[in-house]
Amino acid sequence: MSMTRRAFLERLSAVGGTTLMLMGLEAFGMGIASAQTAPPPLQGGGAGKKVIILGAGVAGLTSAYELGKAGYDVTVIEARAFAGGRSQTARKGFQLTELGGETQTCNFDEGQYINHGPWRIPFHHRSTLHYIKEFGVEVELFNNDNDNSFMYFTKGSGPLANKPIRKREVAADMRGHTADIFAKLAQNGALDKQMDAADREQFLAYLSAEGYLKGDAHDYHGAEGRGWITKPGAGLVAGEEAPIYKLGDVLHSEAWKVLSSITDWDQQRTMFQPKGGMYMLPMGFVTKGGVGEKIVYSTVVEKIRQNAKGVEISVVNGEGKRSTVKGDYCICTIPLSVLKSIDTGFSAPFKAAMDGCAYAPVGKIGLQMKRRFWEEDHWIYGGHVYTDNSEIGSISLPSTNWLGKKGTLLGYYQFMGDAAKVSALSPADRAKFAVDFGQKVFPAYAESFETAFSVAWHRVQYNLGGWGMWSDEARARDYPVLLQPQGRVYLAGEHLSHIGGWQAGGIESAWMQIDALHKRASAAA
């Protein structure tokens, strides 16, 4: 599975589980950064050549925008009534009907929203930020980690299990106790084979700083930053530091498993998000980029055919009217999970390669709260609440509208079998499930809840999954096949990148394919 997705890595890589252990970290594409910073220069112009683009997600929008600038006649076929693909933002009036499910209409207040698709942008995804800047999309910081937030672990034991505890307390105590042990080992000569006297002196100095150790004995007695019972104040209020947790209690709680969750290259502590929702990025392409006038909405691809002279795409619009769109070339950004069911006319080996990519079941839910209790009662501003309940994954607190009255948080973010299980619930029951768990962490959760909006991406008709996944074997055997054109049809999307599940993967895949198409078209001119 080649997925570099968010809380999946945060949660599953931290707490383990058979799915993750079998697939291996490399299979998730961990640590893969954006490799390009700007689109390829399309020299020579595309005047007189027509390209049909299937799908108006970020890969399709990128293709249309760049090819249009180079003079190509571009038509984008989109099955939905709006652009963006999975880059969606649910706000008041937004509707979603899952396969086999009821239609949800988002009832959030004006100004409230949830990014139920992509929701954050690492600083090194320069390709995504290229278009953020080009279209003047206003961004704000996304707080991807918060030491003041809670952990809630149920599978451990001892006095710290089944209760919300601050991440900063666990982090400080694990660092302190560990540094204390290593300092005493170094002082007693147990590390003499690993270091000389000069190294040992510097190592002890490091441990003292890293673990807040005090005195010549290098003992850990706590740290100011881990928290207070009584906070320092005016007059004679000096404050009282909270007592440290015993090492054994922290270990057996298993909360330490998430302390390394923000260490992957794509999981930076501080990231970006567009103000008003991630949908602002595709809207940049549609409005300021001029791609909107090239999109044919509510039109479904039924068949793809091609010959030595061009391609023909058979489509049906929302009124049931069938027609054929003709062009010289085609860039297909339809997810492979959906493309497999379309009559493409592709060769048997190419179809077999498409079967090598599976798609992740993914579920998210946005919960609108009538007051921001996480800020008002607990002084938590953004970040995530970590838990070992894989059906919840994590609760994420908004990084926008600080100190406002209301707020919309991410009530769960789950994957694979857990996502499939929860997606079988009705939207109302999904909300109840999320609220019931959140109540265990925050006393004001249930009384503050107002309305919800959820998505199960594996049940969304034109996606059938959150993102593409490759096993190591399929990545080596099938992935290279799909990078090559099938006649005059080029595939693009996050599934054809090593940045799976991120918008940068779709953008850079599109850059690669439009460059290849342009070189071919120019040579044939």
C-alpha positions in Angstrom: 0.0 0.0 0.0 1.5 3.3 -1.1 -0.3 5.7 1.1 1.2 8.7 2.9 -1.9 9.7 4.6 -2.2 11.7 7.7 -3.6 10.2 10.8 -3.3 6.7 9.3 0.4 6.9 9.8 0.0 8.9 13.0 -2.3 6.4 14.5 -1.4 3.0 13.0 2.3 3.4 12.9 2.2 4.4 16.5 -0.1 1.8 18.0 0.6 -1.1 15.6 -1.9 -3.5 14.2 -1.7 -6.4 11.8 -2.6 -4.3 8.7 0.3 -2.0 9.2 2.7 -4.6 10.3 2.1 -6.7 7.2 2.3 -3.8 4.8 5.5 -2.2 6.1 6.4 1.4 6.3 7.9 1.7 2.9 4.6 0.5 1.4 3.0 3.7 2.7 5.5 6.0 0.9 6.6 7.5 4.2 9.0 10.4 4.0 8.4 11.2 0.4 8.5 14.9 -0.3 7.3 16.9 -3.2 9.9 16.5 -5.9 9.0 19.4 -8.1 8.4 23.1 -7.5 7.0 24.3 -10.8 5.2 22.9 -13.9 7.2 21.9 -16.9 7.7 24.6 -19.6 5.6 23.5 -22.5 7.6 25.0 -25.4 6.3 25.0 -28.9 2.6 25.6 -28.3 -0.4 23.3 -28.7 -2.4 25.3 -31.2 -4.6 23.1 -33.3 -4.5 20.1 -30.9 -7.4 19.0 -28.7 -6.9 17.2 -25.4 -9.8 15.7 -23.5 -9.3 15.5 -19.8 -11.4 13.1 -17.7 -12.0 14.3 -14.2 -11.9 17.8 -12.6 -9.9 16.9 -9.5 -6.6 18.6 -8.9 -4.8 16.4 -11.4 -7.4 17.2 -14.1 -7.5 20.9 -13.2 -3.7 21.1 -13.3 -3.6 19.4 -16.7 -6.3 21.7 -18.2 -4.7 24.9 -16.8 -1.2 24.2 -18.0 -2.2 22.8 -21.4 -4.6 25.7 -21.9 -1.8 28.1 -21.3 0.3 26.3 -23.9 -2.5 26.8 -26.5 -4.2 23.4 -26.5 -7.9 23.2 -27.0 -9.0 21.6 -23.7 -12.3 20.0 -22.7 -12.7 18.6 -19.1 -15.4 16.0 -18.5 -16.6 15.9 -14.9 -19.2 13.5 -13.5 -20.0 15.7 -10.6 -21.8 19.1 -10.6 -18.7 20.7 -9.3 -14.9 20.6 -9.6 -12.3 19.5 -7.1 -12.7 15.7 -7.0 -11.8 14.7 -3.5 -10.7 18.3 -2.6 -14.1 19.1 -1.1 -15.3 21.3 1.7 -18.7 20.6 3.3 -20.4 23.8 4.4 -24.0 24.9 4.6 -26.1 23.4 1.8 -23.4 21.0 0.5 -24.9 17.6 -0.4 -23.5 14.1 -0.6 -25.2 10.8 -1.4 -23.1 7.7 -0.8 -23.8 4.4 -2.6 -26.6 2.7 -0.8 -27.0 5.6 1.6 -29.3 8.5 2.3 -28.6 12.0 1.0 -26.8 14.2 3.5 -27.3 18.0 3.4 -24.7 19.9 5.5 -26.5 22.0 8.1 -23.5 23.8 9.5 -23.9 27.5 10.4 -22.6 30.0 7.9 -18.8 30.2 8.3 -18.5 26.6 9.7 -17.1 23.9 7.5 -15.2 20.6 7.4 -12.6 19.5 4.9 -13.8 15.9 4.4 -11.2 15.3 1.8 -7.6 16.8 1.9 -7.3 19.2 4.8 -3.6 20.2 5.2 -0.6 21.1 3.2 3.0 20.4 4.3 5.5 23.2 3.6 7.6 21.0 1.3 4.7 20.2 -1.0 5.9 23.0 -3.3 3.8 21.9 -6.2 0.6 22.5 -4.2 1.9 25.7 -2.8 2.8 26.8 -6.4 -0.8 27.0 -7.3 -1.8 28.4 -3.9 0.4 31.3 -4.6 -0.4 31.6 -8.3 -4.1 31.9 -7.7 -3.7 34.1 -4.6 -5.5 31.5 -2.4 -5.2 32.9 1.2 -3.8 30.4 3.7 -3.4 30.1 7.4 -1.3 27.9 9.6 -2.6 24.4 10.4 -1.6 23.3 13.9 -0.7 19.6 13.2 0.5 18.9 16.7 -0.3 20.2 20.1 1.5 19.2 23.3 -1.4 20.6 25.4 -3.9 18.2 23.8 -5.1 15.0 25.2 -4.3 11.3 24.7 -7.0 8.7 25.5 -5.8 5.1 25.5 -8.0 2.2 26.4 -5.9 -0.8 25.7 -3.2 -0.2 28.2 -3.3 -0.7 32.0 -2.7 1.2 35.2 -3.8 4.6 36.5 -3.3 6.4 33.2 -5.4 4.2 31.1 -9.0 5.1 30.1 -8.6 8.7 31.0 -7.6 11.9 29.1 -4.0 12.8 29.9 -2.0 15.7 28.4 0.5 14.8 25.7 3.1 17.2 27.3 3.0 15.4 30.6 3.6 12.0 28.9 6.3 13.5 26.7 8.1 15.2 29.5 8.0 12.2 31.8 9.2 9.7 29.1 12.1 12.0 28.2 12.9 12.7 31.8 12.8 9.1 33.0 14.7 7.8 30.0 17.4 10.5 30.3 17.7 9.7 34.0 18.4 6.0 33.3 20.9 6.7 30.6 22.7 9.3 32.7 23.1 6.8 35.6 24.4 4.2 33.2 26.9 6.6 31.8 28.0 7.7 35.2 28.4 4.1 36.3 30.6 3.2 33.4 28.1 1.0 31.6 28.6 3.0 28.4 32.4 3.2 28.4 32.6 0.9 25.4 30.5 3.3 23.4 32.2 6.6 24.4 35.3 8.0 25.9 35.4 10.5 28.8 35.0 13.5 26.6 32.0 12.0 24.9 30.5 11.0 28.2 30.7 14.5 29.5 28.9 15.9 26.5 26.4 13.1 26.6 25.6 13.8 30.2 25.2 17.5 29.4 22.8 16.6 26.6 20.8 14.2 28.8 20.5 16.9 31.5 19.1 19.3 28.9 16.9 16.8 27.1 15.4 15.2 30.2 15.3 18.2 32.6 17.8 16.4 34.9 19.0 18.2 38.0 22.1 18.1 40.1 25.2 16.0 39.9 23.1 12.9 40.3 21.2 13.8 37.1 17.8 13.0 38.6 14.5 13.7 37.0 12.0 15.4 39.3 9.7 16.9 36.7 9.7 19.9 34.4 8.0 23.3 34.5 6.7 22.7 30.9 4.8 19.6 31.8 2.1 21.5 33.7 0.8 22.9 36.9 -1.7 22.2 39.7 -1.8 25.9 40.5 -0.5 28.2 37.8 1.9 31.1 38.7 0.2 34.3 39.2 0.3 37.8 40.9 1.3 38.5 44.4 2.3 35.4 46.5 1.0 32.8 44.0 4.2 31.1 42.9 2.4 28.2 41.4 2.7 24.4 42.1 4.0 22.0 39.5 2.0 18.9 38.7 3.5 15.7 40.0 5.3 13.5 37.6 4.0 10.1 36.4 5.9 7.0 37.3 7.8 5.5 34.5 5.9 2.2 34.8 2.5 4.0 34.7 3.4 5.8 31.5 4.8 2.6 29.9 1.8 0.5 30.8 -0.7 3.1 29.7 0.8 2.7 26.2 0.3 6.4 25.6 4.0 6.8 24.8 3.3 5.1 21.4 2.2 8.4 19.8 5.1 10.5 21.0 6.9 9.9 17.7 3.8 10.5 15.6 4.9 13.8 14.2 8.3 12.6 12.9 7.5 11.7 9.3 8.6 14.1 6.6 5.0 14.7 5.5 3.7 15.1 9.1 5.1 18.5 10.0 4.1 20.2 13.3 2.9 23.3 11.5 1.3 23.1 8.0 -0.9 25.2 5.8 -4.6 25.3 5.0 -6.6 27.6 2.7 -8.8 30.0 4.6 -12.4 29.0 4.1 -11.6 25.4 3.3 -9.5 23.3 0.9 -12.1 23.8 -1.9 -10.5 27.2 -2.3 -7.7 25.6 -4.2 -9.7 23.9 -7.0 -11.8 27.1 -7.1 -8.6 29.0 -7.9 -8.2 26.8 -11.0 -11.8 27.3 -11.9 -12.1 31.0 -11.5 -8.8 32.8 -11.6 -7.2 30.0 -13.7 -10.1 30.1 -16.2 -10.5 26.4 -16.3 -14.2 26.6 -15.3 -15.3 27.5 -18.8 -13.7 24.4 -20.1 -15.5 21.9 -17.8 -18.5 19.9 -18.8 -20.2 19.1 -15.5 -22.6 16.2 -14.6 -21.3 14.1 -17.4 -20.3 10.5 -17.0 -17.7 8.7 -19.1 -19.2 5.4 -20.5 -16.6 4.4 -23.1 -13.1 5.2 -24.3 -12.0 4.4 -27.8 -9.0 5.5 -29.9 -7.2 4.9 -33.2 -4.0 6.2 -34.9 -5.6 9.6 -35.4 -7.3 10.4 -32.1 -9.6 9.5 -29.2 -13.3 9.3 -28.8 -15.0 9.5 -25.4 -18.6 8.4 -25.2 -20.4 10.2 -22.4 -23.9 10.6 -20.9 -25.1 13.8 -19.2 -27.4 14.3 -16.3 -30.5 14.3 -18.5 -29.5 10.9 -20.0 -28.4 12.3 -23.3 -25.5 10.5 -24.9 -22.8 12.0 -27.1 -19.2 11.6 -28.2 -16.3 14.0 -27.5 -13.4 13.7 -29.9 -9.8 14.8 -29.5 -6.2 14.2 -30.4 -5.2 13.0 -26.9 -6.7 12.2 -23.5 -5.5 12.6 -20.0 -7.5 10.4 -17.7 -7.5 11.3 -14.0 -10.4 9.1 -13.0 -9.5 7.0 -9.9 -8.5 3.5 -11.0 -11.2 2.1 -8.6 -13.8 3.7 -10.9 -11.9 3.4 -14.2 -11.8 -0.3 -13.9 -15.6 -0.4 -14.5 -15.5 1.7 -17.6 -15.3 0.3 -21.1 -11.9 1.6 -21.9 -10.7 -0.6 -24.7 -7.3 -0.8 -23.0 -5.1 -3.8 -23.6 -5.2 -6.8 -21.3 -1.8 -6.1 -19.8 -2.8 -2.5 -19.1 -6.0 -3.6 -17.4 -4.1 -6.1 -15.4 -1.8 -3.4 -14.2 -4.8 -1.3 -13.1 -5.9 -4.2 -10.9 -2.6 -3.9 -9.0 -3.8 -0.7 -7.3 -6.3 -1.0 -4.4 -8.1 1.8 -2.8 -8.3 2.6 0.9 -11.6 2.7 2.7 -11.6 6.0 4.6 -14.1 7.8 6.8 -14.3 11.3 8.3 -16.9 13.2 10.2 -17.3 16.9 11.0 -19.0 17.8 14.3 -20.3 21.4 14.8 -20.1 22.5 18.4 -22.1 25.4 19.8 -19.1 26.5 21.9 -15.3 25.9 21.6 -15.0 24.0 24.9 -11.5 22.6 23.9 -10.2 26.2 23.9 -12.4 27.7 26.7 -12.1 24.8 29.2 -8.9 23.0 28.3 -6.7 25.7 26.5 -6.2 23.4 23.5 -5.8 25.3 20.2 -5.6 23.0 17.2 -3.8 19.7 17.0 -5.2 16.2 17.6 -6.5 14.1 20.4 -4.7 10.8 20.1 -6.4 7.5 20.9 -5.9 3.8 20.4 -9.5 3.3 19.3 -9.0 2.6 15.6 -12.7 3.1 14.9 -12.1 6.8 15.9 -8.5 7.2 14.9 -8.1 10.7 16.1 -10.1 13.7 17.0 -8.8 16.9 15.4 -9.4 20.4 16.6 -9.8 23.3 14.2 -7.0 25.6 13.3 -9.3 28.5 12.3 -11.6 31.0 13.9 -9.5 31.0 17.1 -11.4 32.3 20.2 -14.7 32.3 18.2 -18.0 31.2 19.6 -18.7 28.0 17.6 -16.3 25.5 16.0 -16.3 22.4 13.9 -13.9 19.6 14.7 -13.0 16.4 13.1 -14.8 13.7 15.2 -13.1 10.7 13.7 -10.7 9.8 10.9 -10.6 6.0 10.3 -9.3 3.6 7.7 -9.5 0.2 6.2 -11.8 -2.3 8.1 -12.7 0.3 10.7 -13.9 2.7 8.1 -15.9 0.0 6.4 -17.5 -0.9 9.7 -18.5 2.6 10.7 -19.7 3.5 7.2 -22.4 0.9 7.6 -24.1 3.1 10.1 -26.5 5.8 9.2 -25.2 9.4 9.3 -27.1 10.0 12.5 -25.6 6.8 14.1 -22.2 7.8 12.9 -22.6 11.1 14.7 -23.8 9.4 17.8 -20.8 7.0 17.7 -18.4 9.9 17.4 -20.1 12.0 20.1 -20.2 9.1 22.5 -16.5 8.6 22.3 -15.6 12.3 22.4 -17.6 12.5 25.6 -15.1 10.3 27.3 -12.4 12.9 26.6 -14.3 16.2 27.0 -17.1 16.5 29.5 -18.8 19.2 27.4 -18.8 17.2 24.1 -22.3 15.9 24.1 -24.0 19.0 25.4 -22.2 21.1 22.9 -22.9 19.0 19.8 -25.2 20.5 17.3 -25.0 18.9 13.8 -22.7 16.6 11.8 -21.6 15.8 8.3 -19.8 12.5 7.4 -18.2 10.8 4.4 -17.2 7.2 3.7 -15.0 7.7 0.6 -15.2 4.0 -0.4 -19.0 4.6 -0.8 -18.7 7.8 -2.9 -19.7 6.8 -6.5 -16.9 8.6 -8.4 -14.1 7.8 -6.0 -14.7 4.3 -4.4 -11.9 4.9 -1.9 -9.8 7.5 -0.3 -6.6 7.1 -2.2 -4.7 4.5 -4.2 -2.6 1.8 -2.5 0.3 -0.2 -3.9 2.0 -3.3 -2.5 5.7 -3.4 -3.0 5.2 -6.1 -5.6 2.5 -4.2 -7.5 4.5 -1.0 -7.3 7.4 -2.8 -9.0 5.3 -4.8 -11.5 2.2 -2.7 -12.4 2.9 0.9 -11.5 5.5 1.5 -14.3 3.1 0.1 -16.9 0.5 2.7 -16.0 3.0 5.5 -16.2 3.3 4.9 -19.9 0.5 6.0 -22.2 -2.1 3.5 -23.4 -2.0 4.6 -27.0 -3.2 8.3 -26.9 -4.5 8.0 -23.4 -2.3 9.2 -20.4 -3.2 8.4 -16.8 -2.6 10.9 -14.0 -3.6 11.3 -10.4 -2.2 10.8 -6.9 -2.3 7.0 -7.5 0.4 7.5 -10.1 2.9 9.1 -7.8 4.9 8.3 -4.7 3.0 11.0 -2.9 -0.1 8.9 -2.6 -3.1 10.5 -0.9 -1.8 14.1 -1.1 -2.8 16.7 -3.6 0.8 17.2 -4.5 0.8 13.6 -5.9 -2.0 14.5 -8.3 -0.5 17.8 -9.4 3.0 16.3 -10.0 1.6 13.3 -11.8 -0.2 15.7 -14.1 3.0 17.7 -14.7 4.8 14.5 -15.7 2.1 13.4 -18.1 1.4 16.8 -19.8 5.1 17.1 -20.3 5.2 13.7 -22.0 2.1 14.4 -24.1 3.4 17.8 -25.2 6.8 16.4 -26.3 4.9 13.7 -28.3 2.5 16.2 -29.8 5.3 18.6 -30.7 7.3 15.9 -32.4 4.3 14.9 -34.4 3.5 18.4 -35.6 
